[in-house]
Amino acid sequence: MRSSGTWMRSESMFDANCRQCPRLADFLDAVKKKHADYYCGPVKPFGDTDATFVIVGLAPGMHGANRTGRPFTGDHAGILLYQMLHRYGFANLDHSESAEDDLRLINARITNAVKCLPPDNKPVGAEINTCNQFLANELAEVSDKSVVLALGGIAHRAIIKALGLRQAEYKFGHAAEHQLPESFLLLDSYHCSRYNTNTRRLTPEMFDLIFARARELLS
């Protein structure tokens, strides 16, 4: 890891024109025909380029990031996330509705394991693996003093893969902490999806504790 925390700026980090996954590219084309005003492309990471708090989600949501072009913006999953980011001083606003609003992240950055909207919000293994090259390059620029929050098991496993580590040695679990070798601390949480919050698999109180712990670790 680079201790400076300086974010590498090149197309190896993100490719707005990427069409390496045929199923995802075709699906985005079909969604664009139905919703002409939607962004419908690979969604770029958002936030502080030198952040020591990095959040990794699964993939853009149909009517959220896929519509607005910014992670967790304009959909249900972003409601709780941005509330917590604001509560713990990582954002200047507690909500995010449009990529053109005044939201600014503070020492925080949000990205996804898969940069394009997958059908039914379920990327297949080959798509996760193809997009892992971008995540690996992002994480290579995260300092070893950082905390990376994985939202869900797929994001967790994508992070482990991106670092070339053994999955069996780092099991996902809500609120689990993993000090990765010569790297950052990985903190796990259930994803703040509508399904998880509606079924109370993830409650606001549970998510609050995750962000409180992240703030404590960074302090």
FENVEN-V807757 format. One line per field, one symbol per residue. phi: phi as a letter, one per 20 degrees, with the letter a starting at -180 (. if undefined). psi: psi as a letter, one per 40 degrees, with the letter a starting at -180 (. if undefined). burial: b if it has 24 or more other ideal C-beta (glycine too) atoms within 12 Angstrom, else e. A space follows every 10 residues. Layout:
phi=???
psi=???
burial=???
//
This chain:
phi=.effmfefda ffeacfdfcf dgffffffff fffecfeefl agefgcpffd fdccddeeag egddffeenc gldncfffgf ffffgfgdne becdbbdbfe fefceclbbc bcfcedfegl lcfegfffff ffffffffff deffeeddde eofffgffff ffemeegfec efagmfccee flbeeeddbg fefgffffem fcegfffgff ffffffffe
psi=ihedehhhgi eedhheehfd hddddddddd ddddgdeidg ihhiihahdf iehhhhacii idebddddeh hfheiddedd dddddddeee ieieihdiee aehhihfiih aidheihihf fgiidddddd edddddddde ehieeihhhh gidddddddd ddefihddeg hihheihhhi hfaihhhiii ifidddddef dhiddddddd dddddddd.
burial=beeebebeee eebbeeebee bebbbebbee beeeeeebbb bbbbbbbbbb bbbbbbbbbb bbbbbbbbbb bbbbbbbbbb bbbbbbebeb beeebbeebe eebebebbbb bbbbbbbbee bebeeebbeb bbbbbbbbbb bbbbbbbbbb bbbbbbbbbb bbbebeeeeb ebebeebbeb eebbbbbbbb bbbeebbeee ebeeebbbeb bebbbeebe
//
